[in-house]
Amino acid sequence: MRLALRPARKRLFAAEPNIASLQVELNKPAFAALVSAKDPEGKPHLVFETDPVSAGIRDLYRNADIPYIEADQVGGRGMLRFERPGFSAKLQFDDRGDTAAVESVMRWAETSSPEFRGPLIRNVLERTISEALDGCSEELGISVNHQVPFGYAAGYRQDLPRSIARHTIEMAVTLKPSVAVGAPVVMPIRIENLTDKDRDVEAIERDECVADFVISVGMPMAAIQPGENGKFRATYSLEDMGDTQLADDDTDGWAKVMKGFAAHAVAVTMAGMQATA
């Protein structure tokens, strides 16, 4: 299992809920989703919420039988509240019982059907790029997260246009918590499978707005878009690393390209952290 930080709630469901009163919450991220490293689609095994969620969001999780817990700390003790259709419970524990509490919740989550859970890894290209980054994760001290709101990846800056703050992008590379407390984002990644002629104008304009913002603030970001002859073009916002075009299943090619992007993004982020320390 591994943690995918800050997935947009709407992407946790097999069919994204279309409920007007809940759209703001659905576009915002949960704290994390636990996914199996062996699952090629990255479906959530267990969802973690650390911010208060409405009764409507709880109903959606319950009706889809998506295991979720609300985590909090009360009086120096940990608290996990979890719920399934027809059943809810709460665990309170101190540091002597944290392992037992986690094991209990994990066993409870295993009894849920994955039928209504949404894939966080949605196609061959996303899976290839995810595996490429996983391959250098230990060396670079990074983790890969999926389907995150751009506002989280960008850091909720004051100058971030609201129109793109809750726009979901396919991946965000973070530093591991063991490398930097808080697991800061080092590089969001936009992955587009469709050519412009197959996309709506609004989506194209939104992606252009994202690109303009990234350039204006000097933020590391990678973009993967359809290229020529069925291949995909990989670009990086801060350095000219050549015009690389690869097939979606070229594992060796993507491993080399994405490691280069990620290594530069990590160096930029670490330098920025040291300058403000």
Buried (B, 14 or more C-beta within 10 A) or exposed (E): EBBBBBBBBBBBBEEEBEEEEBEEBBBBBBBBBBBBEEBEBBBBBBBBBEEEBEEEBBEBBBEBBBBBBBBBEEEEBBBBBBBBEEEEEEBBBEEEBBEEBBEBBBEBBEEBEBEBBBBBBBEEBBBBBBBBBBBBBEEBBBBBBBBBBBBBBBEEEEEBBEEBBBBBBBBBBBBEBEBBEEBBBBBBBBBBBEEEEEEEEEEEEBBEBBBEBBEEEEBBBBBBBBBEEEBBBBBBBBEEBEEBBBBBEBBEBBBBBBBBBBBBBBEBBBEEEEEEE
